[in-house]
Amino acid sequence: MTSPLKYPQPPVELAGAVEAYLYDCTPVPGCGVCAALVRELEEAKTTKRWSEAYDAAAEVRNHPHAERRQR
């Protein structure tokens, strides 16, 4: 019979592909909102606040930009 562990396990590290899927985004050049969100994303990743990092990356991906019409 084995006894269960009575102490927490070390944290699980996400594989590179999963991390890229969650946190990669492409800001639109010249957009101030995208630039601010990317700074927020980098700060959250640096301080390991993963939920905030995901939220910032999702906002960058979903931030609307008006399409310029060609005449």
All heavy atoms as a GROMACS GRO file, in nm:
protein
  553
    1MET      N    1   0.085  -0.118   0.000
    1MET     CA    2   0.000   0.000   0.000
    1MET      C    3   0.090   0.125   0.000
    1MET      O    4   0.188   0.130   0.072
    1MET     CB    5  -0.090  -0.004   0.123
    1MET     CG    6  -0.178   0.112   0.137
    1MET     SD    7  -0.268   0.095   0.292
    1MET     CE    8  -0.428   0.133   0.240
    2THR      N    9   0.055   0.220  -0.080
    2THR     CA   10   0.131   0.346  -0.085
    2THR      C   11   0.059   0.453  -0.007
    2THR      O   12  -0.064   0.454   0.002
    2THR     CB   13   0.150   0.392  -0.230
    2THR    OG1   14   0.023   0.418  -0.286
    2THR    CG2   15   0.223   0.287  -0.312
    3SER      N   16   0.135   0.542   0.048
    3SER     CA   17   0.072   0.652   0.121
    3SER      C   18   0.067   0.775   0.031
    3SER      O   19   0.159   0.800  -0.046
    3SER     CB   20   0.152   0.683   0.249
    3SER     OG   21   0.282   0.719   0.216
    4PRO      N   22  -0.039   0.851   0.039
    4PRO     CA   23  -0.051   0.971  -0.046
    4PRO      C   24   0.049   1.078  -0.002
    4PRO      O   25   0.091   1.083   0.113
    4PRO     CB   26  -0.194   1.018  -0.023
    4PRO     CG   27  -0.232   0.961   0.109
    4PRO     CD   28  -0.155   0.833   0.125
    5LEU      N   29   0.087   1.163  -0.096
    5LEU     CA   30   0.176   1.274  -0.065
    5LEU      C   31   0.103   1.374   0.023
    5LEU      O   32  -0.015   1.403   0.002
    5LEU     CB   33   0.222   1.342  -0.193
    5LEU     CG   34   0.309   1.257  -0.286
    5LEU    CD1   35   0.336   1.333  -0.415
    5LEU    CD2   36   0.438   1.220  -0.218
    6LYS      N   37   0.173   1.426   0.119
    6LYS     CA   38   0.111   1.522   0.210
    6LYS      C   39   0.171   1.661   0.196
    6LYS      O   40   0.165   1.741   0.287
    6LYS     CB   41   0.125   1.472   0.354
    6LYS     CG   42   0.050   1.342   0.375
    6LYS     CD   43   0.059   1.297   0.516
    6LYS     CE   44  -0.019   1.166   0.526
    6LYS     NZ   45  -0.021   1.110   0.657
    7TYR      N   46   0.230   1.686   0.082
    7TYR     CA   47   0.288   1.817   0.056
    7TYR      C   48   0.258   1.852  -0.090
    7TYR      O   49   0.237   1.765  -0.173
    7TYR     CB   50   0.438   1.817   0.083
    7TYR     CG   51   0.513   1.709   0.010
    7TYR    CD1   52   0.563   1.729  -0.118
    7TYR    CD2   53   0.533   1.585   0.070
    7TYR    CE1   54   0.630   1.630  -0.185
    7TYR    CE2   55   0.601   1.484   0.003
    7TYR     CZ   56   0.649   1.506  -0.124
    7TYR     OH   57   0.714   1.408  -0.190
    8PRO      N   58   0.255   1.980  -0.123
    8PRO     CA   59   0.222   2.020  -0.260
    8PRO      C   60   0.332   1.980  -0.359
    8PRO      O   61   0.449   1.974  -0.325
    8PRO     CB   62   0.207   2.171  -0.253
    8PRO     CG   63   0.270   2.212  -0.126
    8PRO     CD   64   0.273   2.093  -0.035
    9GLN      N   65   0.290   1.953  -0.478
    9GLN     CA   66   0.382   1.919  -0.586
    9GLN      C   67   0.441   2.048  -0.644
    9GLN      O   68   0.383   2.155  -0.629
    9GLN     CB   69   0.308   1.844  -0.697
    9GLN     CG   70   0.254   1.710  -0.652
    9GLN     CD   71   0.366   1.610  -0.628
    9GLN    OE1   72   0.461   1.607  -0.702
    9GLN    NE2   73   0.354   1.531  -0.523
   10PRO      N   74   0.555   2.040  -0.712
   10PRO     CA   75   0.609   2.160  -0.779
   10PRO      C   76   0.512   2.206  -0.889
   10PRO      O   77   0.433   2.126  -0.938
   10PRO     CB   78   0.741   2.112  -0.838
   10PRO     CG   79   0.748   1.966  -0.821
   10PRO     CD   80   0.638   1.923  -0.729
   11PRO      N   81   0.519   2.332  -0.927
   11PRO     CA   82   0.427   2.383  -1.029
   11PRO      C   83   0.446   2.314  -1.163
   11PRO      O   84   0.557   2.272  -1.197
   11PRO     CB   85   0.460   2.531  -1.038
   11PRO     CG   86   0.597   2.543  -0.984
   11PRO     CD   87   0.614   2.434  -0.885
   12VAL      N   88   0.340   2.305  -1.238
   12VAL     CA   89   0.345   2.245  -1.370
   12VAL      C   90   0.383   2.354  -1.470
   12VAL      O   91   0.323   2.462  -1.471
   12VAL     CB   92   0.208   2.185  -1.408
   12VAL    CG1   93   0.208   2.134  -1.550
   12VAL    CG2   94   0.170   2.075  -1.311
   13GLU      N   95   0.484   2.330  -1.550
   13GLU     CA   96   0.526   2.425  -1.653
   13GLU      C   97   0.457   2.390  -1.784
   13GLU      O   98   0.455   2.274  -1.825
   13GLU     CB   99   0.678   2.419  -1.672
   13GLU     CG  100   0.758   2.460  -1.550
   13GLU     CD  101   0.746   2.608  -1.518
   13GLU    OE1  102   0.729   2.689  -1.611
   13GLU    OE2  103   0.755   2.641  -1.399
   14LEU      N  104   0.400   2.491  -1.849
   14LEU     CA  105   0.333   2.468  -1.977
   14LEU      C  106   0.436   2.445  -2.086
   14LEU      O  107   0.543   2.505  -2.087
   14LEU     CB  108   0.246   2.588  -2.014
   14LEU     CG  109   0.130   2.618  -1.920
   14LEU    CD1  110   0.061   2.747  -1.965
   14LEU    CD2  111   0.032   2.504  -1.917
   15ALA      N  112   0.402   2.359  -2.178
   15ALA     CA  113   0.490   2.334  -2.293
   15ALA      C  114   0.495   2.460  -2.379
   15ALA      O  115   0.403   2.542  -2.377
   15ALA     CB  116   0.439   2.216  -2.373
   16GLY      N  117   0.600   2.476  -2.458
   16GLY     CA  118   0.616   2.596  -2.540
   16GLY      C  119   0.501   2.621  -2.635
   16GLY      O  120   0.458   2.734  -2.655
   17ALA      N  121   0.445   2.516  -2.696
   17ALA     CA  122   0.335   2.534  -2.791
   17ALA      C  123   0.210   2.585  -2.722
   17ALA      O  124   0.139   2.670  -2.776
   17ALA     CB  125   0.306   2.402  -2.862
   18VAL      N  126   0.184   2.536  -2.602
   18VAL     CA  127   0.065   2.581  -2.528
   18VAL      C  128   0.083   2.727  -2.486
   18VAL      O  129  -0.009   2.808  -2.499
   18VAL     CB  130   0.038   2.491  -2.406
   18VAL    CG1  131  -0.074   2.546  -2.322
   18VAL    CG2  132   0.008   2.350  -2.450
   19GLU      N  133   0.203   2.760  -2.439
   19GLU     CA  134   0.229   2.898  -2.399
   19GLU      C  135   0.215   2.992  -2.518
   19GLU      O  136   0.158   3.100  -2.506
   19GLU     CB  137   0.367   2.909  -2.337
   19GLU     CG  138   0.392   3.045  -2.277
   19GLU     CD  139   0.519   3.050  -2.197
   19GLU    OE1  140   0.541   2.961  -2.114
   19GLU    OE2  141   0.595   3.145  -2.219
   20ALA      N  142   0.266   2.952  -2.633
   20ALA     CA  143   0.254   3.035  -2.753
   20ALA      C  144   0.107   3.053  -2.791
   20ALA      O  145   0.065   3.163  -2.828
   20ALA     CB  146   0.331   2.973  -2.868
   21TYR      N  147   0.030   2.948  -2.780
   21TYR     CA  148  -0.112   2.955  -2.813
   21TYR      C  149  -0.185   3.053  -2.721
   21TYR      O  150  -0.271   3.128  -2.765
   21TYR     CB  151  -0.175   2.816  -2.801
   21TYR     CG  152  -0.324   2.814  -2.818
   21TYR    CD1  153  -0.381   2.823  -2.944
   21TYR    CD2  154  -0.408   2.805  -2.709
   21TYR    CE1  155  -0.519   2.822  -2.961
   21TYR    CE2  156  -0.546   2.804  -2.725
   21TYR     CZ  157  -0.601   2.812  -2.850
   21TYR     OH  158  -0.736   2.811  -2.865
   22LEU      N  159  -0.149   3.055  -2.593
   22LEU     CA  160  -0.218   3.140  -2.497
   22LEU      C  161  -0.174   3.285  -2.502
   22LEU      O  162  -0.256   3.376  -2.486
   22LEU     CB  163  -0.195   3.086  -2.355
   22LEU     CG  164  -0.258   2.953  -2.323
   22LEU    CD1  165  -0.215   2.908  -2.183
   22LEU    CD2  166  -0.409   2.959  -2.332
   23TYR      N  167  -0.043   3.310  -2.523
   23TYR     CA  168   0.009   3.444  -2.501
   23TYR      C  169   0.061   3.516  -2.625
   23TYR      O  170   0.096   3.633  -2.617
   23TYR     CB  171   0.120   3.440  -2.396
   23TYR     CG  172   0.077   3.373  -2.268
   23TYR    CD1  173   0.140   3.259  -2.223
   23TYR    CD2  174  -0.028   3.424  -2.193
   23TYR    CE1  175   0.099   3.197  -2.106
   23TYR    CE2  176  -0.070   3.362  -2.078
   23TYR     CZ  177  -0.006   3.249  -2.034
   23TYR     OH  178  -0.047   3.187  -1.919
   24ASP      N  179   0.069   3.450  -2.740
   24ASP     CA  180   0.118   3.518  -2.860
   24ASP      C  181   0.007   3.604  -2.921
   24ASP      O  182  -0.109   3.565  -2.923
   24ASP     CB  183   0.166   3.419  -2.965
   24ASP     CG  184   0.305   3.366  -2.934
   24ASP    OD1  185   0.365   3.413  -2.835
   24ASP    OD2  186   0.353   3.280  -3.008
   25CYS      N  187   0.046   3.720  -2.966
   25CYS     CA  188  -0.047   3.810  -3.033
   25CYS      C  189   0.036   3.906  -3.118
   25CYS      O  190   0.154   3.925  -3.094
   25CYS     CB  191  -0.132   3.885  -2.932
   25CYS     SG  192  -0.037   3.976  -2.809
   26THR      N  193  -0.028   3.968  -3.216
   26THR     CA  194   0.041   4.061  -3.304
   26THR      C  195  -0.027   4.197  -3.296
   26THR      O  196  -0.138   4.213  -3.347
   26THR     CB  197   0.038   4.010  -3.449
   26THR    OG1  198   0.092   3.878  -3.452
   26THR    CG2  199   0.119   4.100  -3.540
   27PRO      N  200   0.036   4.295  -3.232
   27PRO     CA  201  -0.024   4.428  -3.224
   27PRO      C  202  -0.016   4.498  -3.360
   27PRO      O  203   0.075   4.473  -3.439
   27PRO     CB  204   0.061   4.499  -3.120
   27PRO     CG  205   0.191   4.429  -3.123
   27PRO     CD  206   0.163   4.287  -3.161
   28VAL      N  207  -0.111   4.584  -3.387
   28VAL     CA  208  -0.110   4.662  -3.510
   28VAL      C  209  -0.012   4.778  -3.493
   28VAL      O  210  -0.017   4.850  -3.393
   28VAL     CB  211  -0.253   4.715  -3.540
   28VAL    CG1  212  -0.252   4.811  -3.657
   28VAL    CG2  213  -0.347   4.599  -3.566
   29PRO      N  214   0.082   4.793  -3.587
   29PRO     CA  215   0.180   4.902  -3.576
   29PRO      C  216   0.112   5.038  -3.571
   29PRO      O  217   0.017   5.065  -3.645
   29PRO     CB  218   0.263   4.888  -3.704
   29PRO     CG  219   0.242   4.748  -3.750
   29PRO     CD  220   0.104   4.711  -3.705
   30GLY      N  221   0.157   5.122  -3.479
   30GLY     CA  222   0.104   5.256  -3.467
   30GLY      C  223  -0.021   5.269  -3.382
   30GLY      O  224  -0.072   5.378  -3.363
   31CYS      N  225  -0.072   5.158  -3.330
   31CYS     CA  226  -0.193   5.162  -3.246
   31CYS      C  227  -0.150   5.176  -3.100
   31CYS      O  228  -0.082   5.089  -3.046
   31CYS     CB  229  -0.276   5.035  -3.266
   31CYS     SG  230  -0.423   5.029  -3.160
   32GLY      N  231  -0.191   5.284  -3.038
   32GLY     CA  232  -0.156   5.309  -2.899
   32GLY      C  233  -0.218   5.210  -2.803
   32GLY      O  234  -0.156   5.172  -2.703
   33VAL      N  235  -0.341   5.168  -2.832
   33VAL     CA  236  -0.409   5.070  -2.746
   33VAL      C  237  -0.334   4.938  -2.749
   33VAL      O  238  -0.308   4.876  -2.645
   33VAL     CB  239  -0.556   5.052  -2.789
   33VAL    CG1  240  -0.623   4.940  -2.711
   33VAL    CG2  241  -0.633   5.182  -2.772
   34CYS      N  242  -0.298   4.891  -2.868
   34CYS     CA  243  -0.223   4.766  -2.880
   34CYS      C  244  -0.089   4.775  -2.809
   34CYS      O  245  -0.048   4.681  -2.740
   34CYS     CB  246  -0.202   4.730  -3.027
   34CYS     SG  247  -0.350   4.670  -3.111
   35ALA      N  248  -0.020   4.888  -2.821
   35ALA     CA  249   0.109   4.906  -2.757
   35ALA      C  250   0.096   4.899  -2.605
   35ALA      O  251   0.177   4.835  -2.537
   35ALA     CB  252   0.172   5.038  -2.800
   36ALA      N  253  -0.007   4.963  -2.551
   36ALA     CA  254  -0.030   4.960  -2.406
   36ALA      C  255  -0.063   4.819  -2.359
   36ALA      O  256  -0.016   4.774  -2.254
   36ALA     CB  257  -0.142   5.056  -2.369
   37LEU      N  258  -0.143   4.747  -2.438
   37LEU     CA  259  -0.178   4.610  -2.401
   37LEU      C  260  -0.057   4.517  -2.405
   37LEU      O  261  -0.043   4.428  -2.321
   37LEU     CB  262  -0.289   4.558  -2.492
   37LEU     CG  263  -0.428   4.617  -2.468
   37LEU    CD1  264  -0.522   4.579  -2.581
   37LEU    CD2  265  -0.483   4.572  -2.334
   38VAL      N  266   0.033   4.538  -2.501
   38VAL     CA  267   0.154   4.456  -2.509
   38VAL      C  268   0.244   4.484  -2.388
   38VAL      O  269   0.302   4.391  -2.331
   38VAL     CB  270   0.229   4.480  -2.642
   38VAL    CG1  271   0.368   4.419  -2.639
   38VAL    CG2  272   0.148   4.422  -2.756
   39ARG      N  273   0.253   4.609  -2.345
   39ARG     CA  274   0.331   4.640  -2.224
   39ARG      C  275   0.269   4.571  -2.103
   39ARG      O  276   0.340   4.514  -2.019
   39ARG     CB  277   0.338   4.791  -2.202
   39ARG     CG  278   0.436   4.862  -2.294
   39ARG     CD  279   0.462   5.005  -2.251
   39ARG     NE  280   0.342   5.087  -2.247
   39ARG     CZ  281   0.292   5.154  -2.351
   39ARG    NH1  282   0.353   5.149  -2.468
   39ARG    NH2  283   0.183   5.226  -2.338
   40GLU      N  284   0.136   4.574  -2.094
   40GLU     CA  285   0.065   4.508  -1.985
   40GLU      C  286   0.090   4.357  -1.989
   40GLU      O  287   0.113   4.293  -1.886
   40GLU     CB  288  -0.084   4.538  -1.997
   40GLU     CG  289  -0.168   4.484  -1.886
   40GLU     CD  290  -0.314   4.522  -1.903
   40GLU    OE1  291  -0.344   4.638  -1.937
   40GLU    OE2  292  -0.399   4.433  -1.885
   41LEU      N  293   0.088   4.300  -2.108
   41LEU     CA  294   0.114   4.157  -2.127
   41LEU      C  295   0.253   4.120  -2.078
   41LEU      O  296   0.271   4.023  -2.003
   41LEU     CB  297   0.096   4.120  -2.274
   41LEU     CG  298   0.144   3.982  -2.318
   41LEU    CD1  299   0.065   3.872  -2.251
   41LEU    CD2  300   0.136   3.970  -2.470
   42GLU      N  301   0.354   4.196  -2.119
   42GLU     CA  302   0.491   4.166  -2.081
   42GLU      C  303   0.512   4.179  -1.930
   42GLU      O  304   0.581   4.098  -1.869
   42GLU     CB  305   0.589   4.256  -2.156
   42GLU     CG  306   0.594   4.229  -2.305
   42GLU     CD  307   0.627   4.084  -2.337
   42GLU    OE1  308   0.714   4.025  -2.271
   42GLU    OE2  309   0.565   4.029  -2.430
   43GLU      N  310   0.450   4.280  -1.870
   43GLU     CA  311   0.462   4.298  -1.725
   43GLU      C  312   0.396   4.182  -1.651
   43GLU      O  313   0.452   4.130  -1.554
   43GLU     CB  314   0.396   4.430  -1.683
   43GLU     CG  315   0.404   4.456  -1.534
   43GLU     CD  316   0.333   4.583  -1.492
   43GLU    OE1  317   0.327   4.677  -1.574
   43GLU    OE2  318   0.285   4.588  -1.379
   44ALA      N  319   0.280   4.139  -1.698
   44ALA     CA  320   0.211   4.027  -1.634
   44ALA      C  321   0.291   3.898  -1.647
   44ALA      O  322   0.300   3.819  -1.552
   44ALA     CB  323   0.071   4.011  -1.694
   45LYS      N  324   0.353   3.875  -1.763
   45LYS     CA  325   0.435   3.756  -1.782
   45LYS      C  326   0.559   3.761  -1.693
   45LYS      O  327   0.599   3.659  -1.637
   45LYS     CB  328   0.475   3.740  -1.929
   45LYS     CG  329   0.360   3.692  -2.015
   45LYS     CD  330   0.390   3.697  -2.163
   45LYS     CE  331   0.502   3.612  -2.208
   45LYS     NZ  332   0.521   3.614  -2.354
   46THR      N  333   0.619   3.879  -1.680
   46THR     CA  334   0.738   3.894  -1.596
   46THR      C  335   0.707   3.863  -1.450
   46THR      O  336   0.788   3.800  -1.382
   46THR     CB  337   0.794   4.036  -1.608
   46THR    OG1  338   0.826   4.061  -1.745
   46THR    CG2  339   0.918   4.056  -1.524
   47THR      N  340   0.592   3.906  -1.403
   47THR     CA  341   0.554   3.884  -1.263
   47THR      C  342   0.473   3.755  -1.244
   47THR      O  343   0.421   3.732  -1.135
   47THR     CB  344   0.474   4.004  -1.210
   47THR    OG1  345   0.360   4.025  -1.292
   47THR    CG2  346   0.560   4.130  -1.208
   48LYS      N  347   0.461   3.676  -1.351
   48LYS     CA  348   0.394   3.545  -1.348
   48LYS      C  349   0.247   3.553  -1.305
   48LYS      O  350   0.197   3.468  -1.234
   48LYS     CB  351   0.471   3.447  -1.259
   48LYS     CG  352   0.609   3.419  -1.313
   48LYS     CD  353   0.680   3.315  -1.234
   48LYS     CE  354   0.818   3.292  -1.295
   48LYS     NZ  355   0.891   3.187  -1.230
   49ARG      N  356   0.180   3.658  -1.352
   49ARG     CA  357   0.035   3.669  -1.333
   49ARG      C  358  -0.028   3.620  -1.463
   49ARG      O  359  -0.061   3.699  -1.552
   49ARG     CB  360  -0.003   3.814  -1.302
   49ARG     CG  361   0.053   3.862  -1.171
   49ARG     CD  362   0.018   4.005  -1.146
   49ARG     NE  363   0.056   4.082  -1.265
   49ARG     CZ  364   0.074   4.211  -1.269
   49ARG    NH1  365   0.058   4.283  -1.162
   49ARG    NH2  366   0.108   4.273  -1.380
   50TRP      N  367  -0.042   3.488  -1.476
   50TRP     CA  368  -0.076   3.426  -1.602
   50TRP      C  369  -0.217   3.460  -1.649
   50TRP      O  370  -0.240   3.474  -1.769
   50TRP     CB  371  -0.057   3.275  -1.592
   50TRP     CG  372   0.084   3.242  -1.552
   50TRP    CD1  373   0.123   3.178  -1.439
   50TRP    CD2  374   0.204   3.275  -1.622
   50TRP    NE1  375   0.261   3.169  -1.436
   50TRP    CE2  376   0.313   3.227  -1.547
   50TRP    CE3  377   0.231   3.341  -1.742
   50TRP    CZ2  378   0.445   3.241  -1.587
   50TRP    CZ3  379   0.363   3.355  -1.781
   50TRP    CH2  380   0.468   3.306  -1.705
   51SER      N  381  -0.311   3.474  -1.560
   51SER     CA  382  -0.447   3.508  -1.600
   51SER      C  383  -0.451   3.647  -1.664
   51SER      O  384  -0.516   3.668  -1.767
   51SER     CB  385  -0.541   3.502  -1.479
   51SER     OG  386  -0.671   3.539  -1.516
   52GLU      N  387  -0.381   3.742  -1.603
   52GLU     CA  388  -0.376   3.878  -1.658
   52GLU      C  389  -0.302   3.880  -1.791
   52GLU      O  390  -0.339   3.956  -1.882
   52GLU     CB  391  -0.309   3.973  -1.560
   52GLU     CG  392  -0.393   3.998  -1.436
   52GLU     CD  393  -0.324   4.090  -1.337
   52GLU    OE1  394  -0.244   4.175  -1.379
   52GLU    OE2  395  -0.352   4.076  -1.217
   53ALA      N  396  -0.198   3.797  -1.804
   53ALA     CA  397  -0.124   3.790  -1.931
   53ALA      C  398  -0.214   3.737  -2.041
   53ALA      O  399  -0.215   3.790  -2.153
   53ALA     CB  400  -0.002   3.702  -1.914
   54TYR      N  401  -0.290   3.633  -2.012
   54TYR     CA  402  -0.382   3.577  -2.112
   54TYR      C  403  -0.486   3.682  -2.152
   54TYR      O  404  -0.516   3.698  -2.270
   54TYR     CB  405  -0.451   3.452  -2.060
   54TYR     CG  406  -0.560   3.407  -2.154
   54TYR    CD1  407  -0.528   3.341  -2.272
   54TYR    CD2  408  -0.693   3.436  -2.128
   54TYR    CE1  409  -0.626   3.303  -2.361
   54TYR    CE2  410  -0.791   3.398  -2.217
   54TYR     CZ  411  -0.758   3.332  -2.333
   54TYR     OH  412  -0.855   3.297  -2.421
   55ASP      N  413  -0.542   3.752  -2.054
   55ASP     CA  414  -0.644   3.854  -2.083
   55ASP      C  415  -0.587   3.964  -2.174
   55ASP      O  416  -0.654   4.008  -2.268
   55ASP     CB  417  -0.697   3.916  -1.955
   55ASP     CG  418  -0.782   3.820  -1.872
   55ASP    OD1  419  -0.827   3.717  -1.930
   55ASP    OD2  420  -0.804   3.847  -1.753
   56ALA      N  421  -0.465   4.009  -2.147
   56ALA     CA  422  -0.404   4.114  -2.228
   56ALA      C  423  -0.379   4.064  -2.371
   56ALA      O  424  -0.406   4.135  -2.468
   56ALA     CB  425  -0.273   4.162  -2.165
   57ALA      N  426  -0.330   3.940  -2.385
   57ALA     CA  427  -0.306   3.885  -2.518
   57ALA      C  428  -0.436   3.870  -2.595
   57ALA      O  429  -0.443   3.900  -2.715
   57ALA     CB  430  -0.235   3.750  -2.507
   58ALA      N  431  -0.541   3.827  -2.527
   58ALA     CA  432  -0.672   3.812  -2.593
   58ALA      C  433  -0.725   3.948  -2.637
   58ALA      O  434  -0.783   3.960  -2.746
   58ALA     CB  435  -0.771   3.744  -2.500
   59GLU      N  436  -0.704   4.051  -2.556
   59GLU     CA  437  -0.750   4.185  -2.595
   59GLU      C  438  -0.675   4.235  -2.718
   59GLU      O  439  -0.734   4.299  -2.805
   59GLU     CB  440  -0.733   4.283  -2.479
   59GLU     CG  441  -0.838   4.268  -2.372
   59GLU     CD  442  -0.832   4.381  -2.272
   59GLU    OE1  443  -0.841   4.499  -2.313
   59GLU    OE2  444  -0.817   4.352  -2.152
   60VAL      N  445  -0.545   4.209  -2.726
   60VAL     CA  446  -0.469   4.250  -2.844
   60VAL      C  447  -0.523   4.178  -2.967
   60VAL      O  448  -0.544   4.238  -3.073
   60VAL     CB  449  -0.318   4.222  -2.827
   60VAL    CG1  450  -0.243   4.244  -2.957
   60VAL    CG2  451  -0.260   4.310  -2.716
   61ARG      N  452  -0.546   4.047  -2.955
   61ARG     CA  453  -0.597   3.970  -3.069
   61ARG      C  454  -0.735   4.018  -3.112
   61ARG      O  455  -0.768   4.017  -3.231
   61ARG     CB  456  -0.604   3.821  -3.034
   61ARG     CG  457  -0.470   3.753  -3.030
   61ARG     CD  458  -0.484   3.603  -3.022
   61ARG     NE  459  -0.547   3.559  -2.898
   61ARG     CZ  460  -0.480   3.524  -2.790
   61ARG    NH1  461  -0.350   3.529  -2.788
   61ARG    NH2  462  -0.544   3.484  -2.682
   62ASN      N  463  -0.818   4.060  -3.018
   62ASN     CA  464  -0.957   4.096  -3.048
   62ASN      C  465  -0.979   4.245  -3.065
   62ASN      O  466  -1.092   4.287  -3.094
   62ASN     CB  467  -1.050   4.043  -2.938
   62ASN     CG  468  -1.048   3.893  -2.930
   62ASN    OD1  469  -1.032   3.824  -3.030
   62ASN    ND2  470  -1.063   3.840  -2.810
   63HIS      N  471  -0.876   4.326  -3.050
   63HIS     CA  472  -0.892   4.472  -3.060
   63HIS      C  473  -0.931   4.509  -3.203
   63HIS      O  474  -0.858   4.477  -3.298
   63HIS     CB  475  -0.762   4.542  -3.019
   63HIS     CG  476  -0.773   4.690  -3.020
   63HIS    ND1  477  -0.693   4.769  -3.099
   63HIS    CD2  478  -0.856   4.774  -2.956
   63HIS    CE1  479  -0.725   4.894  -3.080
   63HIS    NE2  480  -0.824   4.901  -2.995
   64PRO      N  481  -1.043   4.577  -3.219
   64PRO     CA  482  -1.088   4.612  -3.355
   64PRO      C  483  -1.009   4.729  -3.413
   64PRO      O  484  -0.971   4.822  -3.342
   64PRO     CB  485  -1.234   4.652  -3.334
   64PRO     CG  486  -1.240   4.704  -3.194
   64PRO     CD  487  -1.138   4.623  -3.117
   65HIS      N  488  -0.986   4.720  -3.541
   65HIS     CA  489  -0.922   4.829  -3.616
   65HIS      C  490  -1.003   4.852  -3.741
   65HIS      O  491  -1.042   4.757  -3.808
   65HIS     CB  492  -0.777   4.794  -3.653
   65HIS     CG  493  -0.690   4.785  -3.533
   65HIS    ND1  494  -0.664   4.665  -3.471
   65HIS    CD2  495  -0.623   4.879  -3.462
   65HIS    CE1  496  -0.585   4.687  -3.367
   65HIS    NE2  497  -0.560   4.816  -3.360
   66ALA      N  498  -1.028   4.979  -3.770
   66ALA     CA  499  -1.105   5.012  -3.890
   66ALA      C  500  -1.024   4.977  -4.014
   66ALA      O  501  -0.905   5.010  -4.023
   66ALA     CB  502  -1.140   5.161  -3.890
   67GLU      N  503  -1.085   4.908  -4.104
   67GLU     CA  504  -1.020   4.875  -4.232
   67GLU      C  505  -1.018   5.000  -4.319
   67GLU      O  506  -1.119   5.068  -4.335
   67GLU     CB  507  -1.096   4.764  -4.303
   67GLU     CG  508  -1.097   4.633  -4.228
   67GLU     CD  509  -0.963   4.564  -4.230
   67GLU    OE1  510  -0.888   4.581  -4.327
   67GLU    OE2  511  -0.933   4.495  -4.130
   68ARG      N  512  -0.903   5.030  -4.374
   68ARG     CA  513  -0.895   5.145  -4.464
   68ARG      C  514  -0.943   5.102  -4.602
   68ARG      O  515  -0.898   5.001  -4.656
   68ARG     CB  516  -0.752   5.197  -4.472
   68ARG     CG  517  -0.707   5.257  -4.344
   68ARG     CD  518  -0.575   5.322  -4.362
   68ARG     NE  519  -0.536   5.385  -4.235
   68ARG     CZ  520  -0.430   5.459  -4.221
   68ARG    NH1  521  -0.350   5.480  -4.322
   68ARG    NH2  522  -0.403   5.511  -4.105
   69ARG      N  523  -1.032   5.180  -4.658
   69ARG     CA  524  -1.085   5.147  -4.790
   69ARG      C  525  -0.994   5.204  -4.898
   69ARG      O  526  -0.950   5.317  -4.891
   69ARG     CB  527  -1.226   5.206  -4.807
   69ARG     CG  528  -1.325   5.140  -4.715
   69ARG     CD  529  -1.462   5.191  -4.744
   69ARG     NE  530  -1.557   5.126  -4.654
   69ARG     CZ  531  -1.684   5.153  -4.652
   69ARG    NH1  532  -1.734   5.244  -4.732
   69ARG    NH2  533  -1.764   5.089  -4.570
   70GLN      N  534  -0.971   5.124  -4.996
   70GLN     CA  535  -0.891   5.166  -5.112
   70GLN      C  536  -0.986   5.232  -5.213
   70GLN      O  537  -1.088   5.178  -5.247
   70GLN     CB  538  -0.823   5.046  -5.175
   70GLN     CG  539  -0.737   4.969  -5.078
   70GLN     CD  540  -0.592   5.005  -5.092
   70GLN    OE1  541  -0.550   5.054  -5.194
   70GLN    NE2  542  -0.516   4.980  -4.987
   71ARG      N  543  -0.949   5.351  -5.263
   71ARG     CA  544  -1.035   5.419  -5.363
   71ARG      C  545  -0.971   5.415  -5.496
   71ARG      O  546  -0.860   5.412  -5.519
   71ARG     CB  547  -1.060   5.563  -5.322
   71ARG     CG  548  -1.149   5.571  -5.200
   71ARG     CD  549  -1.182   5.712  -5.173
   71ARG     NE  550  -1.268   5.715  -5.055
   71ARG     CZ  551  -1.331   5.821  -5.018
   71ARG    NH1  552  -1.320   5.934  -5.083
   71ARG    NH2  553  -1.407   5.819  -4.913
   0.00000   0.00000   0.00000
